[in-house]
Amino acid sequence: MTTLDENFLALGSCIAGIGILMAGLLALLFRQPNAPRWTRPEIVAMLLCVPVTATIGFGLGYTTYGLS
């Protein structure tokens, strides 16, 4: 029988994995030489990094809560 802590551990690992995947895809998007024009300003990169960082943070938080 699974406990609530094990569920938080699994959920947190999945959320953190999705956040890391999003970070990698964003890195590929901004590195591409013929990237879309809207990716040129630095403010776009900063605004897109906020939800990615939040996703990784929530995932690692759930994982830490599941481990404790």
C-alpha positions in Angstrom: 0.0 0.0 0.0 1.4 3.4 -0.9 1.5 6.2 1.5 1.0 9.9 1.0 4.7 10.6 1.2 5.4 8.1 -1.6 2.8 9.9 -3.7 4.4 13.2 -3.1 7.8 11.8 -4.0 6.5 10.4 -7.3 4.5 13.6 -8.1 7.5 15.8 -7.3 9.8 13.8 -9.4 7.4 14.0 -12.4 6.9 17.8 -12.0 10.7 18.4 -11.6 11.3 16.2 -14.7 8.8 18.2 -16.7 10.5 21.5 -15.6 13.9 20.2 -16.6 12.5 19.1 -20.0 11.0 22.6 -20.5 14.3 24.2 -19.6 16.1 22.1 -22.2 13.5 22.9 -24.9 13.7 26.6 -24.1 17.5 26.4 -24.4 17.2 24.8 -27.8 14.7 27.4 -28.9 16.9 30.4 -27.9 20.1 28.8 -29.3 18.6 28.1 -32.7 20.0 30.6 -35.3 16.7 31.1 -37.1 14.6 31.3 -33.9 11.3 33.2 -34.1 11.5 36.9 -34.1 9.7 37.3 -30.7 12.5 35.4 -29.0 15.0 38.2 -29.6 14.3 40.5 -26.7 15.9 39.6 -23.3 12.7 40.3 -21.5 11.0 37.4 -23.3 13.8 35.0 -22.1 13.4 36.3 -18.5 9.6 36.0 -18.5 9.7 32.5 -19.9 12.3 31.4 -17.3 9.9 32.3 -14.4 7.4 29.5 -14.9 10.2 27.0 -15.7 11.9 27.9 -12.5 8.7 27.7 -10.6 7.9 24.3 -12.0 11.3 22.9 -11.0 11.0 24.5 -7.6 7.5 23.0 -6.9 8.7 19.6 -8.1 11.8 19.6 -5.9 9.7 20.9 -3.0 7.2 18.0 -3.4 10.1 15.6 -3.7 11.7 16.9 -0.5 8.4 16.7 1.3 8.0 13.1 0.1 11.5 12.2 1.3 10.9 13.6 4.8 
